[in-house]
């Protein structure tokens, strides 16, 4: 039980850290006009799985 809780917390921490890195990169790239297109593509790529762009949202696969 403790190992499962630890793995869950590590997974949550990883997702939060990746989100923070994405937010920082978007902010940094948005400072330069020639990289603003890259910001839009990064956000679209990162949010695609949550919207279901790549074969459906992950939580929909587990519905009975």
Predicted model as a PDB file, atoms N, CA, C, CB and O in Angstrom, pLDDT in the B-factor column:
MODEL        1                                                                  
ATOM      1  N   UNK A   1       0.827  -1.197   0.000  1.00 83.00           N  
ATOM      2  CA  UNK A   1       0.000   0.000   0.000  1.00 83.00           C  
ATOM      3  C   UNK A   1       0.868   1.257   0.000  1.00 83.00           C  
ATOM      4  CB  UNK A   1      -0.939   0.000   1.212  1.00 83.00           C  
ATOM      5  O   UNK A   1       0.593   2.216  -0.721  1.00 83.00           O  
ATOM      6  N   UNK A   2       1.904   1.238   0.808  1.00 89.00           N  
ATOM      7  CA  UNK A   2       2.789   2.390   0.882  1.00 89.00           C  
ATOM      8  C   UNK A   2       3.537   2.606  -0.433  1.00 89.00           C  
ATOM      9  CB  UNK A   2       3.778   2.217   2.025  1.00 89.00           C  
ATOM     10  O   UNK A   2       3.767   3.746  -0.836  1.00 89.00           O  
ATOM     11  N   UNK A   3       3.910   1.530  -1.091  1.00 88.00           N  
ATOM     12  CA  UNK A   3       4.618   1.640  -2.374  1.00 88.00           C  
ATOM     13  C   UNK A   3       3.706   2.229  -3.447  1.00 88.00           C  
ATOM     14  CB  UNK A   3       5.142   0.259  -2.825  1.00 88.00           C  
ATOM     15  O   UNK A   3       4.143   3.032  -4.271  1.00 88.00           O  
ATOM     16  N   UNK A   4       2.444   1.828  -3.431  1.00 88.00           N  
ATOM     17  CA  UNK A   4       1.494   2.364  -4.413  1.00 88.00           C  
ATOM     18  C   UNK A   4       1.269   3.854  -4.171  1.00 88.00           C  
ATOM     19  CB  UNK A   4       0.147   1.599  -4.347  1.00 88.00           C  
ATOM     20  O   UNK A   4       1.188   4.628  -5.125  1.00 88.00           O  
ATOM     21  N   UNK A   5       1.169   4.254  -2.940  1.00 90.00           N  
ATOM     22  CA  UNK A   5       1.004   5.666  -2.609  1.00 90.00           C  
ATOM     23  C   UNK A   5       2.224   6.465  -3.049  1.00 90.00           C  
ATOM     24  CB  UNK A   5       0.767   5.842  -1.102  1.00 90.00           C  
ATOM     25  O   UNK A   5       2.097   7.563  -3.590  1.00 90.00           O  
ATOM     26  N   UNK A   6       3.397   5.909  -2.813  1.00 92.00           N  
ATOM     27  CA  UNK A   6       4.635   6.575  -3.203  1.00 92.00           C  
ATOM     28  C   UNK A   6       4.715   6.744  -4.728  1.00 92.00           C  
ATOM     29  CB  UNK A   6       5.849   5.779  -2.691  1.00 92.00           C  
ATOM     30  O   UNK A   6       5.109   7.800  -5.223  1.00 92.00           O  
ATOM     31  N   UNK A   7       4.334   5.683  -5.469  1.00 93.00           N  
ATOM     32  CA  UNK A   7       4.345   5.758  -6.934  1.00 93.00           C  
ATOM     33  C   UNK A   7       3.344   6.790  -7.430  1.00 93.00           C  
ATOM     34  CB  UNK A   7       4.033   4.384  -7.550  1.00 93.00           C  
ATOM     35  O   UNK A   7       3.616   7.518  -8.385  1.00 93.00           O  
ATOM     36  N   UNK A   8       2.191   6.854  -6.784  1.00 91.00           N  
ATOM     37  CA  UNK A   8       1.189   7.847  -7.162  1.00 91.00           C  
ATOM     38  C   UNK A   8       1.678   9.266  -6.943  1.00 91.00           C  
ATOM     39  CB  UNK A   8      -0.083   7.623  -6.384  1.00 91.00           C  
ATOM     40  O   UNK A   8       1.458  10.145  -7.777  1.00 91.00           O  
ATOM     41  N   UNK A   9       2.339   9.485  -5.819  1.00 94.00           N  
ATOM     42  CA  UNK A   9       2.872  10.814  -5.530  1.00 94.00           C  
ATOM     43  C   UNK A   9       3.998  11.187  -6.491  1.00 94.00           C  
ATOM     44  CB  UNK A   9       3.373  10.879  -4.091  1.00 94.00           C  
ATOM     45  O   UNK A   9       4.115  12.345  -6.894  1.00 94.00           O  
ATOM     46  N   UNK A  10       4.818  10.217  -6.855  1.00 94.00           N  
ATOM     47  CA  UNK A  10       5.879  10.471  -7.832  1.00 94.00           C  
ATOM     48  C   UNK A  10       5.263  10.821  -9.180  1.00 94.00           C  
ATOM     49  CB  UNK A  10       6.814   9.241  -7.967  1.00 94.00           C  
ATOM     50  O   UNK A  10       5.748  11.720  -9.867  1.00 94.00           O  
ATOM     51  N   UNK A  11       4.202  10.123  -9.565  1.00 92.00           N  
ATOM     52  CA  UNK A  11       3.537  10.413 -10.836  1.00 92.00           C  
ATOM     53  C   UNK A  11       2.940  11.820 -10.827  1.00 92.00           C  
ATOM     54  CB  UNK A  11       2.438   9.372 -11.118  1.00 92.00           C  
ATOM     55  O   UNK A  11       3.074  12.557 -11.804  1.00 92.00           O  
ATOM     56  N   UNK A  12       2.292  12.188  -9.744  1.00 94.00           N  
ATOM     57  CA  UNK A  12       1.706  13.527  -9.631  1.00 94.00           C  
ATOM     58  C   UNK A  12       2.798  14.589  -9.670  1.00 94.00           C  
ATOM     59  CB  UNK A  12       0.884  13.654  -8.333  1.00 94.00           C  
ATOM     60  O   UNK A  12       2.654  15.609 -10.343  1.00 94.00           O  
ATOM     61  N   UNK A  13       3.883  14.348  -8.951  1.00 95.00           N  
ATOM     62  CA  UNK A  13       4.997  15.303  -8.933  1.00 95.00           C  
ATOM     63  C   UNK A  13       5.595  15.460 -10.338  1.00 95.00           C  
ATOM     64  CB  UNK A  13       6.089  14.844  -7.932  1.00 95.00           C  
ATOM     65  O   UNK A  13       5.952  16.565 -10.747  1.00 95.00           O  
ATOM     66  N   UNK A  14       5.699  14.354 -11.063  1.00 93.00           N  
ATOM     67  CA  UNK A  14       6.249  14.397 -12.416  1.00 93.00           C  
ATOM     68  C   UNK A  14       5.356  15.213 -13.344  1.00 93.00           C  
ATOM     69  CB  UNK A  14       6.424  12.980 -12.966  1.00 93.00           C  
ATOM     70  O   UNK A  14       5.849  16.018 -14.134  1.00 93.00           O  
ATOM     71  N   UNK A  15       4.051  15.009 -13.251  1.00 89.00           N  
ATOM     72  CA  UNK A  15       3.115  15.756 -14.097  1.00 89.00           C  
ATOM     73  C   UNK A  15       3.174  17.247 -13.768  1.00 89.00           C  
ATOM     74  CB  UNK A  15       1.673  15.225 -13.916  1.00 89.00           C  
ATOM     75  O   UNK A  15       3.163  18.081 -14.673  1.00 89.00           O  
ATOM     76  N   UNK A  16       3.235  17.584 -12.497  1.00 93.00           N  
ATOM     77  CA  UNK A  16       3.312  18.991 -12.095  1.00 93.00           C  
ATOM     78  C   UNK A  16       4.622  19.611 -12.574  1.00 93.00           C  
ATOM     79  CB  UNK A  16       3.185  19.127 -10.560  1.00 93.00           C  
ATOM     80  O   UNK A  16       4.633  20.745 -13.053  1.00 93.00           O  
ATOM     81  N   UNK A  17       5.723  18.877 -12.448  1.00 95.00           N  
ATOM     82  CA  UNK A  17       7.017  19.390 -12.889  1.00 95.00           C  
ATOM     83  C   UNK A  17       7.037  19.597 -14.406  1.00 95.00           C  
ATOM     84  CB  UNK A  17       8.141  18.430 -12.469  1.00 95.00           C  
ATOM     85  O   UNK A  17       7.538  20.616 -14.883  1.00 95.00           O  
ATOM     86  N   UNK A  18       6.503  18.654 -15.155  1.00 90.00           N  
ATOM     87  CA  UNK A  18       6.439  18.815 -16.611  1.00 90.00           C  
ATOM     88  C   UNK A  18       5.557  19.998 -17.002  1.00 90.00           C  
ATOM     89  CB  UNK A  18       5.912  17.531 -17.266  1.00 90.00           C  
ATOM     90  O   UNK A  18       5.868  20.724 -17.946  1.00 90.00           O  
ATOM     91  N   UNK A  19       4.462  20.191 -16.278  1.00 88.00           N  
ATOM     92  CA  UNK A  19       3.602  21.351 -16.536  1.00 88.00           C  
ATOM     93  C   UNK A  19       4.323  22.658 -16.258  1.00 88.00           C  
ATOM     94  CB  UNK A  19       2.341  21.271 -15.691  1.00 88.00           C  
ATOM     95  O   UNK A  19       4.169  23.627 -17.002  1.00 88.00           O  
ATOM     96  N   UNK A  20       5.113  22.688 -15.183  1.00 92.00           N  
ATOM     97  CA  UNK A  20       5.867  23.900 -14.860  1.00 92.00           C  
ATOM     98  C   UNK A  20       6.938  24.182 -15.915  1.00 92.00           C  
ATOM     99  CB  UNK A  20       6.513  23.771 -13.473  1.00 92.00           C  
ATOM    100  O   UNK A  20       7.161  25.334 -16.284  1.00 92.00           O  
ATOM    101  N   UNK A  21       7.593  23.136 -16.393  1.00 91.00           N  
ATOM    102  CA  UNK A  21       8.596  23.313 -17.443  1.00 91.00           C  
ATOM    103  C   UNK A  21       7.937  23.822 -18.726  1.00 91.00           C  
ATOM    104  CB  UNK A  21       9.342  21.985 -17.712  1.00 91.00           C  
ATOM    105  O   UNK A  21       8.472  24.713 -19.385  1.00 91.00           O  
ATOM    106  N   UNK A  22       6.782  23.263 -19.080  1.00 87.00           N  
ATOM    107  CA  UNK A  22       6.064  23.725 -20.263  1.00 87.00           C  
ATOM    108  C   UNK A  22       5.655  25.190 -20.115  1.00 87.00           C  
ATOM    109  CB  UNK A  22       4.829  22.853 -20.512  1.00 87.00           C  
ATOM    110  O   UNK A  22       5.795  25.970 -21.057  1.00 87.00           O  
ATOM    111  N   UNK A  23       5.159  25.560 -18.958  1.00 89.00           N  
ATOM    112  CA  UNK A  23       4.753  26.951 -18.727  1.00 89.00           C  
ATOM    113  C   UNK A  23       5.952  27.889 -18.838  1.00 89.00           C  
ATOM    114  CB  UNK A  23       4.091  27.099 -17.341  1.00 89.00           C  
ATOM    115  O   UNK A  23       5.844  28.970 -19.418  1.00 89.00           O  
ATOM    116  N   UNK A  24       7.089  27.481 -18.286  1.00 92.00           N  
ATOM    117  CA  UNK A  24       8.295  28.319 -18.374  1.00 92.00           C  
ATOM    118  C   UNK A  24       8.760  28.459 -19.820  1.00 92.00           C  
ATOM    119  CB  UNK A  24       9.427  27.728 -17.513  1.00 92.00           C  
ATOM    120  O   UNK A  24       9.102  29.555 -20.264  1.00 92.00           O  
ATOM    121  N   UNK A  25       8.773  27.348 -20.553  1.00 88.00           N  
ATOM    122  CA  UNK A  25       9.209  27.402 -21.942  1.00 88.00           C  
ATOM    123  C   UNK A  25       8.275  28.276 -22.781  1.00 88.00           C  
ATOM    124  CB  UNK A  25       9.280  25.992 -22.530  1.00 88.00           C  
ATOM    125  O   UNK A  25       8.729  29.038 -23.635  1.00 88.00           O  
ATOM    126  N   UNK A  26       6.981  28.161 -22.534  1.00 87.00           N  
ATOM    127  CA  UNK A  26       6.022  29.003 -23.257  1.00 87.00           C  
ATOM    128  C   UNK A  26       6.264  30.479 -22.952  1.00 87.00           C  
ATOM    129  CB  UNK A  26       4.575  28.616 -22.891  1.00 87.00           C  
ATOM    130  O   UNK A  26       6.229  31.319 -23.851  1.00 87.00           O  
ATOM    131  N   UNK A  27       6.506  30.784 -21.695  1.00 90.00           N  
ATOM    132  CA  UNK A  27       6.791  32.169 -21.321  1.00 90.00           C  
ATOM    133  C   UNK A  27       8.075  32.663 -21.974  1.00 90.00           C  
ATOM    134  CB  UNK A  27       6.893  32.301 -19.801  1.00 90.00           C  
ATOM    135  O   UNK A  27       8.117  33.758 -22.534  1.00 90.00           O  
ATOM    136  N   UNK A  28       9.117  31.850 -21.898  1.00 90.00           N  
ATOM    137  CA  UNK A  28      10.412  32.266 -22.450  1.00 90.00           C  
ATOM    138  C   UNK A  28      10.342  32.442 -23.968  1.00 90.00           C  
ATOM    139  CB  UNK A  28      11.497  31.239 -22.093  1.00 90.00           C  
ATOM    140  O   UNK A  28      10.859  33.424 -24.500  1.00 90.00           O  
ATOM    141  N   UNK A  29       9.706  31.495 -24.670  1.00 87.00           N  
ATOM    142  CA  UNK A  29       9.621  31.599 -26.121  1.00 87.00           C  
ATOM    143  C   UNK A  29       8.687  32.723 -26.559  1.00 87.00           C  
ATOM    144  CB  UNK A  29       9.153  30.282 -26.710  1.00 87.00           C  
ATOM    145  O   UNK A  29       8.875  33.293 -27.634  1.00 87.00           O  
ATOM    146  N   UNK A  30       7.694  33.048 -25.753  1.00 87.00           N  
ATOM    147  CA  UNK A  30       6.760  34.110 -26.115  1.00 87.00           C  
ATOM    148  C   UNK A  30       7.410  35.492 -26.047  1.00 87.00           C  
ATOM    149  CB  UNK A  30       5.546  34.067 -25.203  1.00 87.00           C  
ATOM    150  O   UNK A  30       6.852  36.460 -26.562  1.00 87.00           O  
ATOM    151  N   UNK A  31       8.558  35.592 -25.431  1.00 91.00           N  
ATOM    152  CA  UNK A  31       9.245  36.875 -25.336  1.00 91.00           C  
ATOM    153  C   UNK A  31       9.832  37.319 -26.674  1.00 91.00           C  
ATOM    154  CB  UNK A  31      10.343  36.796 -24.297  1.00 91.00           C  
ATOM    155  O   UNK A  31      10.106  38.503 -26.870  1.00 91.00           O  
ATOM    156  N   UNK A  32      10.021  36.385 -27.583  1.00 89.00           N  
ATOM    157  CA  UNK A  32      10.621  36.688 -28.873  1.00 89.00           C  
ATOM    158  C   UNK A  32       9.580  36.478 -29.971  1.00 89.00           C  
ATOM    159  CB  UNK A  32      11.876  35.808 -29.122  1.00 89.00           C  
ATOM    160  O   UNK A  32       8.998  35.397 -30.062  1.00 89.00           O  
ATOM    161  N   UNK A  33       9.338  37.476 -30.795  1.00 88.00           N  
ATOM    162  CA  UNK A  33       8.289  37.367 -31.818  1.00 88.00           C  
ATOM    163  C   UNK A  33       8.474  36.196 -32.779  1.00 88.00           C  
ATOM    164  CB  UNK A  33       8.229  38.636 -32.606  1.00 88.00           C  
ATOM    165  O   UNK A  33       7.489  35.599 -33.214  1.00 88.00           O  
ATOM    166  N   UNK A  34       9.703  35.860 -33.114  1.00 90.00           N  
ATOM    167  CA  UNK A  34       9.931  34.795 -34.100  1.00 90.00           C  
ATOM    168  C   UNK A  34       9.740  33.403 -33.525  1.00 90.00           C  
ATOM    169  CB  UNK A  34      11.320  34.909 -34.667  1.00 90.00           C  
ATOM    170  O   UNK A  34       9.785  32.430 -34.277  1.00 90.00           O  
ATOM    171  N   UNK A  35       9.525  33.268 -32.210  1.00 87.00           N  
ATOM    172  CA  UNK A  35       9.287  31.950 -31.621  1.00 87.00           C  
ATOM    173  C   UNK A  35       7.858  31.784 -31.105  1.00 87.00           C  
ATOM    174  CB  UNK A  35      10.263  31.711 -30.490  1.00 87.00           C  
ATOM    175  O   UNK A  35       7.552  30.764 -30.487  1.00 87.00           O  
ATOM    176  N   UNK A  36       6.992  32.739 -31.338  1.00 84.00           N  
ATOM    177  CA  UNK A  36       5.619  32.637 -30.841  1.00 84.00           C  
ATOM    178  C   UNK A  36       4.844  31.516 -31.518  1.00 84.00           C  
ATOM    179  CB  UNK A  36       4.893  33.951 -31.044  1.00 84.00           C  
ATOM    180  O   UNK A  36       3.958  30.919 -30.906  1.00 84.00           O  
ATOM    181  N   UNK A  37       5.165  31.225 -32.768  1.00 86.00           N  
ATOM    182  CA  UNK A  37       4.536  30.096 -33.446  1.00 86.00           C  
ATOM    183  C   UNK A  37       4.906  28.774 -32.795  1.00 86.00           C  
ATOM    184  CB  UNK A  37       4.929  30.078 -34.911  1.00 86.00           C  
ATOM    185  O   UNK A  37       4.087  27.858 -32.723  1.00 86.00           O  
ATOM    186  N   UNK A  38       6.147  28.678 -32.321  1.00 85.00           N  
ATOM    187  CA  UNK A  38       6.581  27.467 -31.630  1.00 85.00           C  
ATOM    188  C   UNK A  38       5.818  27.277 -30.323  1.00 85.00           C  
ATOM    189  CB  UNK A  38       8.087  27.520 -31.356  1.00 85.00           C  
ATOM    190  O   UNK A  38       5.528  26.148 -29.928  1.00 85.00           O  
ATOM    191  N   UNK A  39       5.494  28.375 -29.658  1.00 86.00           N  
ATOM    192  CA  UNK A  39       4.720  28.300 -28.407  1.00 86.00           C  
ATOM    193  C   UNK A  39       3.351  27.695 -28.677  1.00 86.00           C  
ATOM    194  CB  UNK A  39       4.568  29.704 -27.764  1.00 86.00           C  
ATOM    195  O   UNK A  39       2.903  26.821 -27.935  1.00 86.00           O  
ATOM    196  N   UNK A  40       2.695  28.144 -29.713  1.00 84.00           N  
ATOM    197  CA  UNK A  40       1.368  27.621 -30.041  1.00 84.00           C  
ATOM    198  C   UNK A  40       1.433  26.137 -30.369  1.00 84.00           C  
ATOM    199  CB  UNK A  40       0.764  28.392 -31.218  1.00 84.00           C  
ATOM    200  O   UNK A  40       0.555  25.371 -29.971  1.00 84.00           O  
ATOM    201  N   UNK A  41       2.465  25.731 -31.089  1.00 86.00           N  
ATOM    202  CA  UNK A  41       2.609  24.315 -31.427  1.00 86.00           C  
ATOM    203  C   UNK A  41       2.926  23.467 -30.201  1.00 86.00           C  
ATOM    204  CB  UNK A  41       3.697  24.134 -32.473  1.00 86.00           C  
ATOM    205  O   UNK A  41       2.443  22.340 -30.091  1.00 86.00           O  
ATOM    206  N   UNK A  42       3.737  23.994 -29.271  1.00 83.00           N  
ATOM    207  CA  UNK A  42       4.056  23.245 -28.046  1.00 83.00           C  
ATOM    208  C   UNK A  42       2.801  23.024 -27.212  1.00 83.00           C  
ATOM    209  CB  UNK A  42       5.123  23.989 -27.212  1.00 83.00           C  
ATOM    210  O   UNK A  42       2.573  21.928 -26.701  1.00 83.00           O  
ATOM    211  N   UNK A  43       2.002  24.053 -27.077  1.00 83.00           N  
ATOM    212  CA  UNK A  43       0.784  23.933 -26.269  1.00 83.00           C  
ATOM    213  C   UNK A  43      -0.187  22.957 -26.927  1.00 83.00           C  
ATOM    214  CB  UNK A  43       0.113  25.317 -26.079  1.00 83.00           C  
ATOM    215  O   UNK A  43      -0.796  22.131 -26.247  1.00 83.00           O  
ATOM    216  N   UNK A  44      -0.332  23.049 -28.234  1.00 83.00           N  
ATOM    217  CA  UNK A  44      -1.223  22.132 -28.955  1.00 83.00           C  
ATOM    218  C   UNK A  44      -0.751  20.695 -28.793  1.00 83.00           C  
ATOM    219  CB  UNK A  44      -1.294  22.503 -30.451  1.00 83.00           C  
ATOM    220  O   UNK A  44      -1.564  19.797 -28.569  1.00 83.00           O  
ATOM    221  N   UNK A  45       0.550  20.468 -28.903  1.00 82.00           N  
ATOM    222  CA  UNK A  45       1.101  19.123 -28.758  1.00 82.00           C  
ATOM    223  C   UNK A  45       0.915  18.601 -27.337  1.00 82.00           C  
ATOM    224  CB  UNK A  45       2.583  19.112 -29.130  1.00 82.00           C  
ATOM    225  O   UNK A  45       0.574  17.434 -27.144  1.00 82.00           O  
ATOM    226  N   UNK A  46       1.135  19.453 -26.347  1.00 80.00           N  
ATOM    227  CA  UNK A  46       1.042  19.022 -24.949  1.00 80.00           C  
ATOM    228  C   UNK A  46      -0.405  18.753 -24.533  1.00 80.00           C  
ATOM    229  CB  UNK A  46       1.657  20.078 -24.031  1.00 80.00           C  
ATOM    230  O   UNK A  46      -0.661  17.846 -23.741  1.00 80.00           O  
ATOM    231  N   UNK A  47      -1.341  19.522 -25.051  1.00 79.00           N  
ATOM    232  CA  UNK A  47      -2.734  19.378 -24.651  1.00 79.00           C  
ATOM    233  C   UNK A  47      -3.509  18.408 -25.527  1.00 79.00           C  
ATOM    234  CB  UNK A  47      -3.405  20.713 -24.673  1.00 79.00           C  
ATOM    235  O   UNK A  47      -4.657  18.089 -25.215  1.00 79.00           O  
ATOM    236  N   UNK A  48      -2.923  17.937 -26.599  1.00 76.00           N  
ATOM    237  CA  UNK A  48      -3.596  17.019 -27.510  1.00 76.00           C  
ATOM    238  C   UNK A  48      -4.154  15.771 -26.840  1.00 76.00           C  
ATOM    239  CB  UNK A  48      -2.656  16.614 -28.580  1.00 76.00           C  
ATOM    240  O   UNK A  48      -5.319  15.438 -27.056  1.00 76.00           O  
ATOM    241  N   UNK A  49      -3.363  15.071 -26.037  1.00 72.00           N  
ATOM    242  CA  UNK A  49      -3.903  13.870 -25.393  1.00 72.00           C  
ATOM    243  C   UNK A  49      -5.061  14.158 -24.438  1.00 72.00           C  
ATOM    244  CB  UNK A  49      -2.806  13.166 -24.642  1.00 72.00           C  
ATOM    245  O   UNK A  49      -5.947  13.319 -24.273  1.00 72.00           O  
ATOM    246  N   UNK A  50      -5.064  15.316 -23.817  1.00 72.00           N  
ATOM    247  CA  UNK A  50      -6.156  15.653 -22.900  1.00 72.00           C  
ATOM    248  C   UNK A  50      -7.447  15.948 -23.646  1.00 72.00           C  
ATOM    249  CB  UNK A  50      -5.773  16.850 -22.041  1.00 72.00           C  
ATOM    250  O   UNK A  50      -8.536  15.701 -23.128  1.00 72.00           O  
ATOM    251  N   UNK A  51      -7.331  16.477 -24.863  1.00 72.00           N  
ATOM    252  CA  UNK A  51      -8.508  16.756 -25.675  1.00 72.00           C  
ATOM    253  C   UNK A  51      -8.977  15.542 -26.442  1.00 72.00           C  
ATOM    254  CB  UNK A  51      -8.224  17.875 -26.631  1.00 72.00           C  
ATOM    255  O   UNK A  51     -10.107  15.516 -26.930  1.00 72.00           O  
ATOM    256  N   UNK A  52      -8.131  14.538 -26.558  1.00 67.00           N  
ATOM    257  CA  UNK A  52      -8.510  13.339 -27.292  1.00 67.00           C  
ATOM    258  C   UNK A  52      -8.070  13.356 -28.737  1.00 67.00           C  
ATOM    259  CB  UNK A  52      -9.981  13.157 -27.232  1.00 67.00           C  
ATOM    260  O   UNK A  52      -8.636  12.633 -29.556  1.00 67.00           O  
ATOM    261  N   UNK A  53      -7.076  14.159 -29.075  1.00 64.00           N  
ATOM    262  CA  UNK A  53      -6.614  14.260 -30.456  1.00 64.00           C  
ATOM    263  C   UNK A  53      -5.903  12.994 -30.938  1.00 64.00           C  
ATOM    264  CB  UNK A  53      -5.690  15.445 -30.598  1.00 64.00           C  
ATOM    265  O   UNK A  53      -5.884  12.724 -32.139  1.00 64.00           O  
ATOM    266  N   UNK A  54      -5.330  12.231 -30.044  1.00 62.00           N  
ATOM    267  CA  UNK A  54      -4.511  11.075 -30.428  1.00 62.00           C  
ATOM    268  C   UNK A  54      -5.200   9.777 -30.040  1.00 62.00           C  
ATOM    269  CB  UNK A  54      -3.121  11.152 -29.772  1.00 62.00           C  
ATOM    270  O   UNK A  54      -4.688   9.026 -29.210  1.00 62.00           O  
ATOM    271  N   UNK A  55      -6.340   9.511 -30.625  1.00 61.00           N  
ATOM    272  CA  UNK A  55      -7.028   8.254 -30.350  1.00 61.00           C  
ATOM    273  C   UNK A  55      -7.919   8.277 -29.128  1.00 61.00           C  
ATOM    274  CB  UNK A  55      -6.039   7.180 -30.194  1.00 61.00           C  
ATOM    275  O   UNK A  55      -8.253   7.215 -28.603  1.00 61.00           O  
ATOM    276  N   UNK A  56      -8.305   9.412 -28.669  1.00 56.00           N  
ATOM    277  CA  UNK A  56      -9.209   9.501 -27.535  1.00 56.00           C  
ATOM    278  C   UNK A  56      -8.470   9.832 -26.249  1.00 56.00           C  
ATOM    279  CB  UNK A  56      -9.969   8.206 -27.374  1.00 56.00           C  
ATOM    280  O   UNK A  56      -7.281   9.554 -26.098  1.00 56.00           O  
ATOM    281  N   UNK A  57      -9.198  10.424 -25.343  1.00 55.00           N  
ATOM    282  CA  UNK A  57      -8.622  10.771 -24.057  1.00 55.00           C  
ATOM    283  C   UNK A  57      -8.316   9.516 -23.269  1.00 55.00           C  
ATOM    284  CB  UNK A  57      -9.562  11.682 -23.269  1.00 55.00           C  
ATOM    285  O   UNK A  57      -9.064   8.543 -23.360  1.00 55.00           O  
ATOM    286  N   UNK A  58      -7.234   9.505 -22.495  1.00 58.00           N  
ATOM    287  CA  UNK A  58      -6.847   8.290 -21.769  1.00 58.00           C  
ATOM    288  C   UNK A  58      -7.922   7.754 -20.835  1.00 58.00           C  
ATOM    289  CB  UNK A  58      -5.612   8.555 -20.981  1.00 58.00           C  
ATOM    290  O   UNK A  58      -8.056   6.540 -20.681  1.00 58.00           O  
ATOM    291  N   UNK A  59      -8.692   8.646 -20.205  1.00 58.00           N  
ATOM    292  CA  UNK A  59      -9.691   8.174 -19.242  1.00 58.00           C  
ATOM    293  C   UNK A  59     -10.904   7.551 -19.932  1.00 58.00           C  
ATOM    294  CB  UNK A  59     -10.142   9.324 -18.350  1.00 58.00           C  
ATOM    295  O   UNK A  59     -11.670   6.838 -19.285  1.00 58.00           O  
ATOM    296  N   UNK A  60     -11.094   7.799 -21.206  1.00 61.00           N  
ATOM    297  CA  UNK A  60     -12.216   7.201 -21.918  1.00 61.00           C  
ATOM    298  C   UNK A  60     -11.953   5.737 -22.274  1.00 61.00           C  
ATOM    299  CB  UNK A  60     -12.513   7.995 -23.178  1.00 61.00           C  
ATOM    300  O   UNK A  60     -12.900   4.984 -22.501  1.00 61.00           O  
ATOM    301  N   UNK A  61     -10.716   5.333 -22.324  1.00 59.00           N  
ATOM    302  CA  UNK A  61     -10.384   3.948 -22.675  1.00 59.00           C  
ATOM    303  C   UNK A  61     -10.795   2.966 -21.594  1.00 59.00           C  
ATOM    304  CB  UNK A  61      -8.900   3.817 -22.937  1.00 59.00           C  
ATOM    305  O   UNK A  61     -11.009   1.791 -21.893  1.00 59.00           O  
ATOM    306  N   UNK A  62     -10.910   3.394 -20.382  1.00 59.00           N  
ATOM    307  CA  UNK A  62     -11.178   2.499 -19.264  1.00 59.00           C  
ATOM    308  C   UNK A  62     -12.654   2.393 -18.905  1.00 59.00           C  
ATOM    309  CB  UNK A  62     -10.414   2.953 -18.070  1.00 59.00           C  
ATOM    310  O   UNK A  62     -13.010   1.694 -17.956  1.00 59.00           O  
ATOM    311  N   UNK A  63     -13.504   3.068 -19.641  1.00 56.00           N  
ATOM    312  CA  UNK A  63     -14.939   2.950 -19.356  1.00 56.00           C  
ATOM    313  C   UNK A  63     -15.459   1.637 -19.879  1.00 56.00           C  
ATOM    314  CB  UNK A  63     -15.728   4.117 -19.974  1.00 56.00           C  
ATOM    315  O   UNK A  63     -15.070   1.182 -20.955  1.00 56.00           O  
ATOM    316  N   UNK A  64     -16.319   1.044 -19.130  1.00 50.00           N  
ATOM    317  CA  UNK A  64     -16.863  -0.260 -19.492  1.00 50.00           C  
ATOM    318  C   UNK A  64     -17.956  -0.173 -20.424  1.00 50.00           C  
ATOM    319  CB  UNK A  64     -17.307  -0.983 -18.336  1.00 50.00           C  
ATOM    320  O   UNK A  64     -18.513  -1.198 -20.818  1.00 50.00           O  
TER     321      UNK A  64                                                      
ENDMDL                                                                          
END                                                                             
